[in-house]
Amino acid sequence: MATRAPSIDTTQAIRAASPALVFLGRAGYAAKGIVFVVIGALAAGAAIGTGGKTTDSRGALDTIGDGPMGTIALIAIGVGLLGYMAWRLVAAATDAEGKGDEPTSLAVRAAQAGRGIVYGILGVQALRGIQSDVGTQDGAARHWTARLLDMPLGPTLVVCTGIGVLGYSAYQLYRAFSDKAKKHLDLVEMGPTQATWIVRLGRFGIAARGVVFAMIGVFLIRAGMHEDSGEAGGIAQSLRALGGTSHGRIVLSLVAFGLIAYGIYQLATARYRHMRAVGA
């Protein structure tokens, strides 16, 4: 039996909703940018001894909530992150970014949808005001690692997950040193000077984020090998570990300013990313 084509009304409804969806997607990139700027700024303060702390996305939202107009800021960020989730889910389902239908392309689209869900959960936490019972990303990483360890072949699963995170980290480093940092940006609209600096900040920021994820992968591998969920951790633990190296202050400073650069890059992405309206 032939598949029924979408009605004209349905198609028009999709097109009508598309500008709003793209707007929400851009708001999501901006919200991500603000969160990473705060994480990086707090880590930079800890590194150079002017206050600050090593924290994660949840800690950054907590700091934002304690600031001026904190409730309004959290609502704006929460809505933005939920908008990012909506954009990612719809874009993955409709292939709005033209990834294709090959198996590898479908895997990329699924990963992007998953990333959207992660940030959507963070958006819900922002709207909740980061209640004390939410916990930290370090705690969440240990919780889920413990769950994996309790499964058949649990230690192997945890080690494989860590290797997967290391693979993602390697891909981020590849992105940093390739042209992928500018792939989706409207460089013409930026202008040559602004485009040059945004791409440089993007490369620096993507590399710094890759280093953080490499540490997370190492933690997971160690947790699997030692069968100890306490070895697992998230962004905050990664930053603490980097700060505890022999040249910790320098390393942490570089990564912290890299995360600030990544946040600025995300803010630029919110403004200049090519985002094709679904159904257009």
Number of C-alpha atoms within 10 A of each C-alpha: 3 4 5 6 8 9 9 9 9 11 15 14 12 16 16 15 14 19 16 14 23 22 18 22 24 26 24 32 24 24 29 26 25 22 24 26 25 24 30 31 22 24 30 27 17 20 25 13 11 10 11 17 21 25 24 25 21 22 21 22 27 19 17 22 19 14 11 9 10 16 17 13 19 25 19 17 28 27 21 25 31 27 27 30 26 21 28 29 20 15 24 24 13 15 18 18 16 12 16 14 11 9 9 11 15 16 14 15 24 16 14 18 21 16 15 23 19 14 23 23 15 21 29 18 19 27 21 14 21 20 11 8 6 13 12 20 19 20 16 15 21 21 16 14 26 21 13 19 21 12 11 9 10 17 25 17 18 28 23 16 18 25 18 16 21 22 16 16 24 17 14 24 21 17 19 24 14 12 11 15 22 20 13 13 21 16 19 10 11 15 10 10 9 14 19 14 12 24 21 19 24 28 27 25 30 27 25 26 22 25 22 23 23 24 24 28 28 20 24 34 26 20 24 26 14 13 20 16 24 18 21 29 25 24 22 23 21 26 28 18 15 21 21 13 12 9 10 16 17 16 16 28 22 19 26 30 22 27 31 29 25 29 28 22 29 28 23 22 21 24 18 18 18 15 20 15 20 21 14 12
